[in-house]
Amino acid sequence: MDRNEAVLRELNLYPQWVRRELPADECRGTARRADAGAEASCVPAENRAASEADTQYVAQPVLSSDEGRNPSFASDMPVEAEAEPAAAIASDEAGREQLIARLGWPELKTMVRDCTACKLRAGCTQTVFGVGDQQAGWLFVGEGPGADEDERGEPFVGQAGKLLDSMLLALKLKRGDNVYIANVVKCHPPANRTPEADEIATCLPYLQRQIKLIRPRVIVALGKTAATALLKTGDVTLGSLRGEVHDYDGIPLIVTYHPAYLLRSPMEKAHAWQDLCLARQKYSL
Ligand code: URA
């Protein structure tokens, strides 16, 4: 069993494809259409037009829990005839992103827990998914788990986390209550280094899915890594992103300093407070 199949099986999504109009001997053991209760018709290959014979149709299940966990099929997508259907969806990046973009909370958590898609997983104890109210109005996004978070499996539980809790308190908020906290990467980078571009690109679809599922009223990006990853700005300074309201998929996004930076540069706390007030203003609108 390859890795993609293992992931799909783990998520209860396998088999996730149908192949229509196959020769009779190829039909045995092939998943049938689940929608409309229709049996796949088996037509000898020589009776089919060449273009048809070369096309498989892959049915993608509707997965998110908000849409229900009904394995009904949302769309038919043609793929190359030679490709392994599951692998064709999940092995390339676009397919993986499409898969993640359809997951509900339980499946997303499982996929993150078992993720080995980048080199960070080999060096960390566990993945750190995120924590809080799944219908939160406020989403705070950090960079990636530190050593304490790696040990505990929860974001922002070390010194920087204590400062984040104080920042929340200043806004009359508290962790878990109308607040969700997540990171750009879910695995602790070695020696607390900044996650690399390929690691961010691989992990970002998980955060993007979390945001789609939460639909917060406001997002606060804590530090440059979170801000540039979410806004896809490339390598710009944090200073150039602070002080204005950005748009993330229709959600106002405010950029502020990372709490770990504020621990080293406490003079900047006043500026961070300005950012949080701007976020509160956007939340209240
Ligand atoms: N720094 C982060 O960016 N995230 C954490 O979870 C902890 C520290």
Residues whose N, C-alpha, C, O or C-beta is under 5 A from the ligand:
A	BS01	URA	G142 E143 G144 P145 G146 E149 P155 F156 A160 N183
